[in-house]
């Protein structure tokens, strides 16, 4: 029996959600999406995770998280979806670390 990594399955599901959406969102949808995406550092602190733990949950490198927090780069669409899920259920991050 194959053991599946829950993080890989979650990210795959999120990618499918993103890919099935309309290609051209309206201006109001874009504004709503930007407004509802939590700031990475605030979300990380809210969930009680260290940078390395947050990076592992997000499936990215520590340097990526630090770059997001310094606002040098923006998280990918998939990462933003995962951050929305973490914002809705902060304990999800701890569950993914186990």
C-alpha positions in Angstrom: 0.0 0.0 0.0 1.4 3.4 -1.0 1.7 6.0 1.7 0.8 9.4 0.3 2.3 12.6 1.7 -0.6 14.8 2.8 1.2 18.0 1.9 1.7 16.8 -1.7 -2.0 15.9 -1.9 -3.1 19.2 -0.5 -0.9 21.2 -2.9 -2.1 19.1 -5.8 -5.7 19.7 -4.9 -5.1 23.5 -4.5 -3.3 23.6 -7.9 -6.3 21.9 -9.5 -8.7 24.4 -7.9 -6.6 27.3 -9.2 -6.4 25.7 -12.7 -10.1 25.2 -13.0 -11.0 28.8 -12.2 -11.8 31.2 -15.0 -8.7 32.4 -16.8 -9.7 36.1 -16.6 -10.9 37.1 -13.1 -12.7 40.4 -12.8 -11.1 43.5 -11.3 -13.3 43.1 -8.2 -12.2 39.4 -7.8 -8.6 40.4 -8.0 -9.0 43.1 -5.4 -10.9 40.7 -3.1 -8.2 38.0 -3.5 -5.4 40.4 -2.6 -7.4 41.8 0.4 -8.2 38.4 1.8 -4.7 36.9 1.5 -3.0 37.1 5.0 0.4 38.6 5.4 2.8 35.7 5.7 4.5 36.9 8.8 1.3 37.7 10.6 -0.1 34.3 9.6 3.1 32.5 10.7 3.0 34.2 14.1 -0.7 33.6 14.5 -0.2 29.9 14.0 2.8 29.9 16.4 5.2 28.5 13.9 8.9 29.3 13.5 10.1 30.3 10.0 11.5 26.8 9.3 8.2 25.1 10.4 6.1 27.5 8.3 8.4 26.9 5.3 8.0 23.1 5.7 4.2 23.4 5.9 4.1 25.7 2.9 6.4 23.4 0.9 9.0 26.1 0.2 12.4 27.1 1.4 13.1 29.2 4.5 14.6 31.9 2.2 11.3 32.0 0.3 9.4 32.7 3.5 11.9 35.3 4.5 11.5 36.9 1.1 7.7 37.0 1.4 7.9 38.5 4.9 10.3 41.2 3.7 7.9 41.8 0.8 10.7 41.2 -1.8 8.5 38.5 -3.5 4.9 37.4 -3.4 3.8 33.8 -2.6 2.5 31.8 -5.6 -1.2 31.4 -6.2 -1.0 27.9 -4.6 0.8 29.2 -1.6 -1.7 32.0 -1.2 -4.5 29.4 -1.3 -2.8 27.3 1.4 -2.3 30.5 3.5 -6.0 31.1 3.3 -6.7 27.6 4.5 -4.2 28.1 7.4 -5.9 31.4 8.3 -9.3 29.7 8.4 -7.9 26.8 10.5 -4.6 27.8 12.3 -4.3 24.3 13.8 -4.0 22.8 10.3 -0.3 23.8 10.2 0.5 21.9 13.4 -1.3 18.9 12.0 0.7 19.0 8.8 4.0 19.2 10.9 3.1 15.9 12.7 
